[in-house]
Amino acid sequence: MRVSCGLTIIRSGKGLWVTNVNRPCSHVSAELFVPPSPPVDPAQVRELQRFISLSKKVLVMTGAGISTESGIPDYRSDKVGLYARTDRRPIQHIDFVRSAPVRQRYWARNFVGWPQFSSHQPNPAHWALSNWEKLGKLHWLVTQNVDALHTKAGSQRLTELHGCMHRVLCLDCGEQTPRGLLQERFKALNSQWSAEAHGLAPDGDVFLSEEQVQSFLVPTCIRCGGPLKPDVVFFGDTVNPDKVDFVHRRVKEADALLVVGSSLQVYSGYRFILTARDKKLPIAILNIGPTRSDDLACLKLNARCGQLLPLIDPH
């Protein structure tokens, strides 16, 4: 299965970059990336409502499954995830750090995909969790996502476990800059470059040919000239130990843990389920399909996040 969204980035006659995105395809994509699930069962609503009502300090951990309804694909979902749709695999941290050609390929793809990726908006699930926070029900929100949708929805008691694509980091001096500023530098350096891509990946890039990539120019850090990397944890890298300790403390302060849209296959998130289990916290999981922790949960719900969460009264 190949998803084509007709995304093209070109240079106009006035020297301005124009991104042409087929908007109807973008709308359909949101449906394409959500795994099939049964309609919301009123019994499920009652079960999750009881779980939330009994908690005064719930910690919520979200994964890619909360953002598929915003049009961002995930990796592992059956039939619709990146692994099921293509033979592509996410970039490895060690490859990015060691190889300039790998960085060139990554940034060329990311440059083309960025206008669409950065335009994605929160869906009802993101807004529901933001509302829980405002009403004092949500003790802390931990997301494995790098899409900034929780921030766009107004969440503040938030830890972005794997970082955020909207920030860029220098690998040498650690200087951090907004991703939008880097996009302007890309445009200036590549004023004669154009590309057409087919297919979206979960982390904001698209698929390009090697021929297109080879002529793409990548800027370096303004401060020290070092290589630039998204401020995210690539596969094969590790989460900052201080951030891990911080989240462990938030879990220990909570009185319940709710997983939303994650299969928990990656240990960086799964470890907090183990902490909750050791603390004997009640665990609920809302995810389409099985997860690594189904046997540790007192409640497992197979439904769309954006359909079920808004039905819950957080009072």
KETILUM-806462 format. One record per residue (C-alpha): residue number from 1; residue in three letters; x, y, z. Coordinates in Angstrom, 1 decimal, always signed. Example, Ala and Ser with C-alpha at 12.3 -4.5 7.8 and 13.67 -1.06 7.14 Angstrom:
% KETILUM-806462
{bavex 1 'ALA' {+12.3 -4.5 +7.8}} {bavex 2 'SER' {+13.7 -1.1 +7.1}} 
//
This chain:
% KETILUM-806462
{bavex 1 'MET' {+0.0 +0.0 +0.0}} {bavex 2 'ARG' {+1.4 +3.3 -1.0}} {bavex 3 'VAL' {-0.1 +6.6 +0.2}} {bavex 4 'SER' {+0.4 +9.5 -2.2}} {bavex 5 'CYS' {-0.5 +13.0 -1.0}} {bavex 6 'GLY' {+0.8 +14.9 -4.0}} {bavex 7 'LEU' {+3.0 +17.2 -2.0}} {bavex 8 'THR' {+5.3 +19.4 -4.1}} {bavex 9 'ILE' {+7.6 +22.1 -3.1}} {bavex 10 'ILE' {+8.7 +24.5 -5.8}} {bavex 11 'ARG' {+10.3 +27.9 -6.2}} {bavex 12 'SER' {+8.0 +30.6 -7.7}} {bavex 13 'GLY' {+9.1 +33.2 -10.2}} {bavex 14 'LYS' {+9.4 +35.8 -7.4}} {bavex 15 'GLY' {+12.0 +33.7 -5.5}} {bavex 16 'LEU' {+9.5 +32.5 -3.0}} {bavex 17 'TRP' {+9.0 +28.9 -2.0}} {bavex 18 'VAL' {+5.5 +27.5 -2.5}} {bavex 19 'THR' {+4.3 +24.2 -1.0}} {bavex 20 'ASN' {+1.4 +22.6 -2.9}} {bavex 21 'VAL' {-0.5 +20.2 -0.9}} {bavex 22 'ASN' {-3.6 +18.3 -2.0}} {bavex 23 'ARG' {-6.0 +19.2 +0.9}} {bavex 24 'PRO' {-8.6 +16.6 +0.2}} {bavex 25 'CYS' {-5.9 +13.9 +0.4}} {bavex 26 'SER' {-4.8 +15.4 +3.7}} {bavex 27 'HIS' {-8.3 +14.9 +5.1}} {bavex 28 'VAL' {-8.5 +11.3 +3.8}} {bavex 29 'SER' {-5.0 +10.6 +5.3}} {bavex 30 'ALA' {-6.4 +11.0 +8.8}} {bavex 31 'GLU' {-8.7 +8.1 +8.1}} {bavex 32 'LEU' {-6.1 +6.0 +6.3}} {bavex 33 'PHE' {-3.8 +6.1 +9.3}} {bavex 34 'VAL' {-6.3 +5.1 +12.0}} {bavex 35 'PRO' {-6.7 +1.3 +12.4}} {bavex 36 'PRO' {-10.2 -0.2 +12.2}} {bavex 37 'SER' {-12.0 -0.3 +15.5}} {bavex 38 'PRO' {-15.6 -1.0 +16.6}} {bavex 39 'PRO' {-17.9 +1.9 +17.5}} {bavex 40 'VAL' {-17.6 +3.3 +21.0}} {bavex 41 'ASP' {-19.5 +1.0 +23.3}} {bavex 42 'PRO' {-21.5 +2.8 +26.1}} {bavex 43 'ALA' {-20.2 +0.2 +28.5}} {bavex 44 'GLN' {-16.7 +1.3 +27.7}} {bavex 45 'VAL' {-17.6 +4.9 +28.4}} {bavex 46 'ARG' {-18.9 +3.9 +31.8}} {bavex 47 'GLU' {-15.9 +1.8 +32.6}} {bavex 48 'LEU' {-13.4 +4.6 +31.7}} {bavex 49 'GLN' {-15.6 +7.2 +33.5}} {bavex 50 'ARG' {-15.5 +5.1 +36.7}} {bavex 51 'PHE' {-11.7 +4.8 +36.4}} {bavex 52 'ILE' {-11.2 +8.5 +36.0}} {bavex 53 'SER' {-13.8 +9.5 +38.6}} {bavex 54 'LEU' {-12.0 +7.3 +41.2}} {bavex 55 'SER' {-8.7 +9.1 +40.5}} {bavex 56 'LYS' {-7.7 +12.5 +41.9}} {bavex 57 'LYS' {-4.2 +12.6 +40.3}} {bavex 58 'VAL' {-4.2 +10.7 +37.0}} {bavex 59 'LEU' {-1.0 +10.5 +35.0}} {bavex 60 'VAL' {-1.6 +10.1 +31.3}} {bavex 61 'MET' {+0.9 +8.7 +28.8}} {bavex 62 'THR' {+0.2 +9.1 +25.1}} {bavex 63 'GLY' {+1.7 +7.6 +22.0}} {bavex 64 'ALA' {+1.3 +7.8 +18.2}} {bavex 65 'GLY' {-2.2 +6.4 +18.3}} {bavex 66 'ILE' {-3.6 +9.7 +19.7}} {bavex 67 'SER' {-2.2 +11.6 +16.7}} {bavex 68 'THR' {-3.3 +9.3 +13.8}} {bavex 69 'GLU' {-6.7 +11.0 +13.9}} {bavex 70 'SER' {-4.9 +14.3 +13.2}} {bavex 71 'GLY' {-3.4 +12.8 +10.0}} {bavex 72 'ILE' {+0.0 +11.7 +11.3}} {bavex 73 'PRO' {+0.8 +8.1 +10.6}} {bavex 74 'ASP' {+2.3 +5.8 +13.3}} {bavex 75 'TYR' {+4.8 +3.0 +12.9}} {bavex 76 'ARG' {+3.3 -0.2 +14.2}} {bavex 77 'SER' {-0.5 -0.2 +13.6}} {bavex 78 'ASP' {-1.7 -3.2 +11.7}} {bavex 79 'LYS' {-2.3 -2.5 +7.9}} {bavex 80 'VAL' {-2.0 +1.3 +8.3}} {bavex 81 'GLY' {+1.3 +1.9 +10.1}} {bavex 82 'LEU' {+4.5 +2.8 +8.3}} {bavex 83 'TYR' {+5.9 -0.7 +8.8}} {bavex 84 'ALA' {+2.8 -2.2 +7.2}} {bavex 85 'ARG' {+2.6 +0.2 +4.3}} {bavex 86 'THR' {+6.2 +0.4 +3.2}} {bavex 87 'ASP' {+9.6 -1.3 +3.7}} {bavex 88 'ARG' {+11.0 +2.0 +5.1}} {bavex 89 'ARG' {+12.4 +2.1 +8.6}} {bavex 90 'PRO' {+13.0 +5.1 +10.8}} {bavex 91 'ILE' {+16.5 +6.7 +10.9}} {bavex 92 'GLN' {+19.0 +5.4 +13.4}} {bavex 93 'HIS' {+20.7 +7.8 +15.7}} {bavex 94 'ILE' {+24.2 +6.4 +15.1}} {bavex 95 'ASP' {+23.8 +6.7 +11.3}} {bavex 96 'PHE' {+22.6 +10.3 +11.6}} {bavex 97 'VAL' {+25.5 +11.3 +13.9}} {bavex 98 'ARG' {+28.2 +9.6 +11.9}} {bavex 99 'SER' {+27.2 +10.2 +8.3}} {bavex 100 'ALA' {+26.9 +13.6 +6.5}} {bavex 101 'PRO' {+25.1 +11.9 +3.5}} {bavex 102 'VAL' {+22.6 +10.4 +5.9}} {bavex 103 'ARG' {+22.0 +13.9 +7.4}} {bavex 104 'GLN' {+21.6 +15.3 +3.9}} {bavex 105 'ARG' {+19.0 +12.7 +3.0}} {bavex 106 'TYR' {+17.1 +13.2 +6.2}} {bavex 107 'TRP' {+17.0 +17.0 +6.0}} {bavex 108 'ALA' {+16.0 +17.0 +2.3}} {bavex 109 'ARG' {+13.0 +14.8 +3.1}} {bavex 110 'ASN' {+12.2 +16.8 +6.3}} {bavex 111 'PHE' {+12.4 +20.1 +4.4}} {bavex 112 'VAL' {+9.8 +18.9 +1.9}} {bavex 113 'GLY' {+7.5 +17.4 +4.6}} {bavex 114 'TRP' {+7.8 +20.1 +7.2}} {bavex 115 'PRO' {+5.1 +22.5 +5.9}} {bavex 116 'GLN' {+2.5 +19.8 +6.1}} {bavex 117 'PHE' {+3.7 +18.2 +9.2}} {bavex 118 'SER' {+3.9 +21.5 +11.1}} {bavex 119 'SER' {+0.3 +22.3 +10.0}} {bavex 120 'HIS' {-1.3 +19.3 +11.7}} {bavex 121 'GLN' {-3.7 +20.3 +14.4}} {bavex 122 'PRO' {-4.9 +18.7 +17.7}} {bavex 123 'ASN' {-7.9 +16.5 +17.5}} {bavex 124 'PRO' {-10.7 +16.0 +20.2}} {bavex 125 'ALA' {-8.5 +13.7 +22.2}} {bavex 126 'HIS' {-5.7 +16.3 +22.6}} {bavex 127 'TRP' {-8.3 +18.9 +23.6}} {bavex 128 'ALA' {-9.9 +16.6 +26.1}} {bavex 129 'LEU' {-6.7 +16.0 +27.9}} {bavex 130 'SER' {-5.9 +19.7 +27.9}} {bavex 131 'ASN' {-9.3 +20.3 +29.5}} {bavex 132 'TRP' {-8.6 +17.6 +32.2}} {bavex 133 'GLU' {-5.5 +19.6 +33.1}} {bavex 134 'LYS' {-7.4 +22.9 +33.4}} {bavex 135 'LEU' {-10.0 +21.2 +35.7}} {bavex 136 'GLY' {-7.3 +19.7 +38.0}} {bavex 137 'LYS' {-7.9 +16.1 +37.1}} {bavex 138 'LEU' {-4.7 +15.5 +35.1}} {bavex 139 'HIS' {-1.6 +15.3 +37.4}} {bavex 140 'TRP' {+0.9 +15.0 +34.5}} {bavex 141 'LEU' {+1.0 +14.2 +30.8}} {bavex 142 'VAL' {+3.8 +12.3 +29.3}} {bavex 143 'THR' {+3.9 +11.9 +25.5}} {bavex 144 'GLN' {+6.1 +9.8 +23.3}} {bavex 145 'ASN' {+5.1 +11.9 +20.4}} {bavex 146 'VAL' {+7.3 +14.6 +18.8}} {bavex 147 'ASP' {+4.5 +16.5 +16.9}} {bavex 148 'ALA' {+3.7 +19.3 +19.4}} {bavex 149 'LEU' {+0.0 +18.7 +19.2}} {bavex 150 'HIS' {-0.4 +18.6 +23.0}} {bavex 151 'THR' {+1.3 +22.0 +23.2}} {bavex 152 'LYS' {-0.9 +23.3 +20.5}} {bavex 153 'ALA' {-3.9 +22.1 +22.5}} {bavex 154 'GLY' {-2.7 +24.1 +25.5}} {bavex 155 'SER' {-1.3 +21.3 +27.7}} {bavex 156 'GLN' {+1.4 +22.7 +30.1}} {bavex 157 'ARG' {+1.9 +19.9 +32.7}} {bavex 158 'LEU' {+3.7 +18.1 +29.9}} {bavex 159 'THR' {+6.9 +16.0 +29.4}} {bavex 160 'GLU' {+7.8 +15.3 +25.7}} {bavex 161 'LEU' {+9.7 +12.1 +26.4}} {bavex 162 'HIS' {+11.2 +11.9 +22.9}} {bavex 163 'GLY' {+11.6 +15.6 +22.3}} {bavex 164 'CYS' {+9.9 +17.7 +19.7}} {bavex 165 'MET' {+10.3 +18.1 +15.9}} {bavex 166 'HIS' {+9.6 +21.9 +16.3}} {bavex 167 'ARG' {+13.0 +22.4 +17.8}} {bavex 168 'VAL' {+16.5 +21.9 +16.3}} {bavex 169 'LEU' {+19.7 +21.1 +18.3}} {bavex 170 'CYS' {+23.4 +21.5 +17.4}} {bavex 171 'LEU' {+25.2 +18.3 +18.0}} {bavex 172 'ASP' {+28.4 +20.2 +18.9}} {bavex 173 'CYS' {+27.5 +23.1 +21.1}} {bavex 174 'GLY' {+23.9 +22.3 +22.1}} {bavex 175 'GLU' {+22.4 +25.5 +20.7}} {bavex 176 'GLN' {+18.7 +25.1 +20.3}} {bavex 177 'THR' {+16.6 +27.0 +17.7}} {bavex 178 'PRO' {+13.1 +26.8 +16.4}} {bavex 179 'ARG' {+12.5 +24.5 +13.4}} {bavex 180 'GLY' {+10.7 +27.2 +11.5}} {bavex 181 'LEU' {+13.9 +29.4 +11.4}} {bavex 182 'LEU' {+15.8 +26.5 +9.9}} {bavex 183 'GLN' {+13.2 +26.1 +7.2}} {bavex 184 'GLU' {+14.0 +29.7 +6.1}} {bavex 185 'ARG' {+17.7 +28.9 +6.0}} {bavex 186 'PHE' {+17.0 +25.8 +3.9}} {bavex 187 'LYS' {+15.0 +27.9 +1.4}} {bavex 188 'ALA' {+17.8 +30.4 +1.1}} {bavex 189 'LEU' {+20.5 +27.8 +0.5}} {bavex 190 'ASN' {+18.4 +25.8 -2.0}} {bavex 191 'SER' {+16.8 +28.5 -4.1}} {bavex 192 'GLN' {+17.0 +26.4 -7.3}} {bavex 193 'TRP' {+16.1 +23.1 -5.8}} {bavex 194 'SER' {+12.7 +21.5 -6.2}} {bavex 195 'ALA' {+11.2 +18.1 -5.4}} {bavex 196 'GLU' {+8.0 +16.1 -5.4}} {bavex 197 'ALA' {+7.4 +13.5 -2.8}} {bavex 198 'HIS' {+5.0 +10.6 -2.3}} {bavex 199 'GLY' {+4.0 +9.3 +1.1}} {bavex 200 'LEU' {+4.3 +10.6 +4.6}} {bavex 201 'ALA' {+6.4 +9.3 +7.5}} {bavex 202 'PRO' {+5.5 +9.6 +11.2}} {bavex 203 'ASP' {+8.3 +12.1 +12.1}} {bavex 204 'GLY' {+7.7 +14.8 +9.6}} {bavex 205 'ASP' {+9.6 +13.6 +6.6}} {bavex 206 'VAL' {+8.6 +12.3 +3.2}} {bavex 207 'PHE' {+10.0 +9.9 +0.6}} {bavex 208 'LEU' {+12.4 +11.3 -2.1}} {bavex 209 'SER' {+14.7 +9.7 -4.7}} {bavex 210 'GLU' {+18.4 +9.7 -4.1}} {bavex 211 'GLU' {+18.9 +11.8 -7.2}} {bavex 212 'GLN' {+16.7 +14.6 -5.6}} {bavex 213 'VAL' {+18.6 +14.4 -2.3}} {bavex 214 'GLN' {+22.2 +14.7 -3.7}} {bavex 215 'SER' {+21.8 +18.3 -4.7}} {bavex 216 'PHE' {+20.2 +19.5 -1.5}} {bavex 217 'LEU' {+22.3 +21.8 +0.7}} {bavex 218 'VAL' {+22.2 +21.5 +4.5}} {bavex 219 'PRO' {+23.1 +24.5 +6.7}} {bavex 220 'THR' {+25.2 +24.2 +9.9}} {bavex 221 'CYS' {+24.9 +25.7 +13.3}} {bavex 222 'ILE' {+25.1 +29.5 +13.1}} {bavex 223 'ARG' {+26.9 +29.6 +16.4}} {bavex 224 'CYS' {+29.7 +27.1 +16.0}} {bavex 225 'GLY' {+29.3 +25.5 +12.5}} {bavex 226 'GLY' {+28.3 +22.1 +13.9}} {bavex 227 'PRO' {+25.8 +19.6 +12.4}} {bavex 228 'LEU' {+22.1 +20.1 +13.2}} {bavex 229 'LYS' {+19.6 +17.5 +14.4}} {bavex 230 'PRO' {+16.0 +17.7 +15.4}} {bavex 231 'ASP' {+15.6 +17.9 +19.1}} {bavex 232 'VAL' {+14.2 +14.4 +19.2}} {bavex 233 'VAL' {+15.3 +10.9 +20.3}} {bavex 234 'PHE' {+16.0 +8.9 +17.2}} {bavex 235 'PHE' {+15.8 +5.1 +17.2}} {bavex 236 'GLY' {+18.9 +3.7 +19.0}} {bavex 237 'ASP' {+19.4 +6.7 +21.1}} {bavex 238 'THR' {+18.4 +7.0 +24.8}} {bavex 239 'VAL' {+16.2 +9.4 +26.7}} {bavex 240 'ASN' {+18.0 +11.9 +29.0}} {bavex 241 'PRO' {+18.3 +10.2 +32.4}} {bavex 242 'ASP' {+17.2 +13.4 +34.2}} {bavex 243 'LYS' {+14.0 +13.4 +32.2}} {bavex 244 'VAL' {+13.4 +9.7 +33.0}} {bavex 245 'ASP' {+13.9 +10.4 +36.7}} {bavex 246 'PHE' {+11.5 +13.3 +36.5}} {bavex 247 'VAL' {+8.7 +11.2 +35.0}} {bavex 248 'HIS' {+9.3 +8.4 +37.5}} {bavex 249 'ARG' {+8.7 +10.9 +40.3}} {bavex 250 'ARG' {+5.5 +12.1 +38.6}} {bavex 251 'VAL' {+4.3 +8.5 +38.3}} {bavex 252 'LYS' {+5.0 +7.9 +42.0}} {bavex 253 'GLU' {+2.9 +11.0 +42.9}} {bavex 254 'ALA' {-0.1 +9.9 +40.8}} {bavex 255 'ASP' {-2.9 +7.6 +42.0}} {bavex 256 'ALA' {-3.7 +6.1 +38.5}} {bavex 257 'LEU' {-2.1 +5.8 +35.1}} {bavex 258 'LEU' {-3.9 +6.0 +31.8}} {bavex 259 'VAL' {-2.2 +5.0 +28.5}} {bavex 260 'VAL' {-3.7 +6.6 +25.4}} {bavex 261 'GLY' {-2.7 +5.4 +21.9}} {bavex 262 'SER' {+0.4 +3.5 +22.6}} {bavex 263 'SER' {+1.3 -0.2 +22.1}} {bavex 264 'LEU' {+4.1 +0.3 +24.7}} {bavex 265 'GLN' {+6.5 -1.7 +22.5}} {bavex 266 'VAL' {+9.3 +0.9 +23.1}} {bavex 267 'TYR' {+11.0 +0.5 +26.5}} {bavex 268 'SER' {+11.3 +4.2 +27.1}} {bavex 269 'GLY' {+7.5 +4.3 +27.7}} {bavex 270 'TYR' {+7.0 +0.8 +29.0}} {bavex 271 'ARG' {+9.3 +1.4 +32.0}} {bavex 272 'PHE' {+6.8 +3.8 +33.5}} {bavex 273 'ILE' {+4.1 +1.1 +33.4}} {bavex 274 'LEU' {+6.5 -1.1 +35.4}} {bavex 275 'THR' {+6.9 +1.7 +38.0}} {bavex 276 'ALA' {+3.1 +2.1 +38.2}} {bavex 277 'ARG' {+2.7 -1.7 +38.7}} {bavex 278 'ASP' {+5.3 -1.7 +41.4}} {bavex 279 'LYS' {+3.5 +1.1 +43.1}} {bavex 280 'LYS' {+0.2 -0.8 +42.7}} {bavex 281 'LEU' {-1.4 +2.0 +40.7}} {bavex 282 'PRO' {-4.5 +1.1 +38.7}} {bavex 283 'ILE' {-3.6 +1.1 +35.0}} {bavex 284 'ALA' {-6.1 +1.6 +32.2}} {bavex 285 'ILE' {-5.1 +1.4 +28.5}} {bavex 286 'LEU' {-7.0 +3.0 +25.6}} {bavex 287 'ASN' {-5.5 +1.7 +22.3}} {bavex 288 'ILE' {-6.7 +0.1 +19.1}} {bavex 289 'GLY' {-5.0 -3.3 +19.2}} {bavex 290 'PRO' {-3.0 -5.2 +21.7}} {bavex 291 'THR' {-0.2 -3.7 +23.8}} {bavex 292 'ARG' {+2.8 -4.9 +25.7}} {bavex 293 'SER' {+1.0 -4.2 +29.0}} {bavex 294 'ASP' {-2.5 -5.6 +28.5}} {bavex 295 'ASP' {-1.9 -8.1 +31.3}} {bavex 296 'LEU' {-1.0 -5.3 +33.8}} {bavex 297 'ALA' {-4.1 -3.3 +33.1}} {bavex 298 'CYS' {-7.3 -3.4 +35.1}} {bavex 299 'LEU' {-9.0 -1.9 +32.1}} {bavex 300 'LYS' {-8.3 -2.3 +28.4}} {bavex 301 'LEU' {-10.4 -0.4 +25.8}} {bavex 302 'ASN' {-10.2 -0.9 +22.1}} {bavex 303 'ALA' {-11.5 +2.4 +20.6}} {bavex 304 'ARG' {-10.6 +5.6 +19.0}} {bavex 305 'CYS' {-9.0 +8.1 +21.4}} {bavex 306 'GLY' {-10.8 +11.1 +19.8}} {bavex 307 'GLN' {-14.2 +9.4 +20.1}} {bavex 308 'LEU' {-13.9 +8.1 +23.6}} {bavex 309 'LEU' {-12.0 +10.7 +25.7}} {bavex 310 'PRO' {-14.3 +13.7 +25.0}} {bavex 311 'LEU' {-17.2 +11.6 +26.4}} {bavex 312 'ILE' {-15.5 +11.4 +29.8}} {bavex 313 'ASP' {-16.4 +13.9 +32.5}} {bavex 314 'PRO' {-13.2 +14.8 +34.4}} {bavex 315 'HIS' {-14.9 +16.2 +37.5}} 
//
